[in-house]
Amino acid sequence: TMPGPPASPSRRPWIDEAQPQAAERPCPVCAAEAGPVAIRGTLADQEIQVPDVTAERTAQRERLIGWTAHPDRVPGSAATLDLIGLVYTAPREAGAGYRPLAIDLSGAPGRAVVVLTEQPVSLGLATVPADRAGALGVESSAAFALAEGRPGLLAGFRALPYGAAEVAPVLDPLRFGPGTRRGFCEALRLWAVQFGLPAWRTRYTLIENPTRIALAGEALRTDGTTRGRVSGPRLARLCRA
């Protein structure tokens, strides 16, 4: 017999069309076009399972609020503001808790610091005078703690585990996208207003694997690796773009 015409390209080659086909039934595991549908149960079933730390996070937040200065004490408390992004590439030692970071502002009484981090850190702060108010702010997508808390130490904080809707990304000055810049600049404006400063009176530094950071006048010293720095005037131009 002569071979029949070639199969239409629209036919699915893995179906034997010589056999009778069952009526098509709805796919029980396919996502509906209207939106995401979990394959099994709800979307919550696909989340990474971890212990419930809700009570712990609530207690941590209340403790940090108790160490945060009254908002009227923060504006005008510093002449300049250093935003410091932390990036960690070295693994924590087995059994270690939060990464420790000591920040020394004793030699820079006119400067304040806002730390941006994506990993849990325990922050220690030295200031002159020792009871200086609102010298430190925190933007974190992870939990953080204060090694030695005291009333008035914090200028404020935004942290996802403690209820913040969003926080600033850690900005790499050498490569970043528009979304990263937008989130960073929104946070910069918030903190500049918090301290009553214009954007050009700020500075941003990205540091890798630090355990100590000290400011003395305009200088910044650290045992980590400085991966980039952006001056206040350039930050102001960057965030107007």
Salt bridges, closest charged atoms under 4 A:
GLU17 OE1 - ARG11 NH1 3.66
GLU56 OE2 - ARG57 NH1 3.66
GLU62 OE2 - ARG61 NH1 3.15
ASP72 OD2 - HIS70 ND1 3.67
ASP82 OD1 - ARG111 NE 2.50
ASP82 OD2 - ARG203 NE 2.69
GLU139 OE2 - ARG158 NE 2.64
ASP172 OD2 - ARG175 NH1 3.64
ASP172 OD2 - ARG227 NH2 3.00
GLU208 OE1 - ARG227 NH1 3.87
GLU218 OE2 - ARG111 NH1 3.30
ASP223 OD2 - ARG212 NH1 3.55
